[in-house]
Amino acid sequence: MNLNFHPLARLSRFECWFLGLAWLAIVVKCCVVSWAVPHYHMPIAPWVIIGPTLFFAAIVTALWATHRE
């Protein structure tokens, strides 16, 4: 009997690659935002944009990995 309770164990190879590329895009976006805000002297903190991005990306990733049909 083989029990594997890890949520990412049910993902196919394509889904793991897609998830990795999506997170790579999110990290690149966060790096660009953290560079652009001070470079262009915007009157906001970079975490105003980066924080919600990471929060909602983590929620979507957790839901997608654990609640599949």
C-alpha positions as CSV (number, residue, x, y, z in Angstrom):
1,M,0.0,0.0,0.0
2,N,1.5,3.3,-1.1
3,L,0.2,6.4,0.5
4,N,1.4,9.8,-0.6
5,F,-0.2,12.8,1.1
6,H,2.0,15.5,-0.5
7,P,-0.3,17.8,-2.5
8,L,2.1,18.3,-5.3
9,A,2.5,14.5,-5.8
10,R,-0.7,14.4,-7.8
11,L,0.4,17.0,-10.4
12,S,1.6,15.8,-13.8
13,R,5.0,16.8,-15.1
14,F,3.4,19.5,-17.4
15,E,1.5,21.0,-14.4
16,C,4.7,21.1,-12.3
17,W,6.5,22.9,-15.2
18,F,3.6,25.3,-15.7
19,L,3.5,26.0,-11.9
20,G,7.3,26.6,-11.9
21,L,7.1,29.0,-14.9
22,A,4.2,30.9,-13.4
23,W,6.1,31.4,-10.2
24,L,9.2,32.4,-12.2
25,A,7.1,35.1,-14.0
26,I,5.8,36.3,-10.6
27,V,9.3,36.6,-9.2
28,V,10.5,38.5,-12.3
29,K,7.5,40.8,-12.0
30,C,8.3,41.4,-8.3
31,C,12.0,42.2,-9.2
32,V,10.9,44.6,-11.9
33,V,8.5,46.4,-9.6
34,S,11.1,46.6,-6.8
35,W,13.5,48.2,-9.3
36,A,11.0,50.5,-11.1
37,V,9.4,52.1,-8.1
38,P,12.5,53.8,-6.7
39,H,14.0,54.3,-10.2
40,Y,11.0,56.3,-11.4
41,H,10.4,57.9,-8.0
42,M,6.9,56.6,-7.5
43,P,5.2,57.7,-4.3
44,I,4.4,54.2,-3.1
45,A,6.3,51.4,-1.5
46,P,7.1,48.4,-3.7
47,W,5.5,46.1,-1.2
48,V,2.1,47.7,-1.9
49,I,2.2,45.9,-5.2
50,I,4.5,42.9,-4.4
51,G,2.7,41.9,-1.2
52,P,-0.8,41.2,-2.7
53,T,0.8,39.6,-5.7
54,L,2.6,37.0,-3.6
55,F,-0.3,36.6,-1.2
56,F,-2.9,35.8,-3.9
57,A,-0.4,33.7,-6.0
58,A,0.2,31.6,-2.9
59,I,-3.5,31.1,-2.3
60,V,-4.2,30.2,-6.0
61,T,-1.2,27.8,-6.0
62,A,-2.4,26.1,-2.8
63,L,-6.0,25.8,-4.1
64,W,-4.9,24.6,-7.5
65,A,-2.5,22.0,-6.0
66,T,-5.0,20.6,-3.4
67,H,-8.5,21.0,-4.9
68,R,-8.5,19.2,-8.2
69,E,-11.1,16.9,-9.6
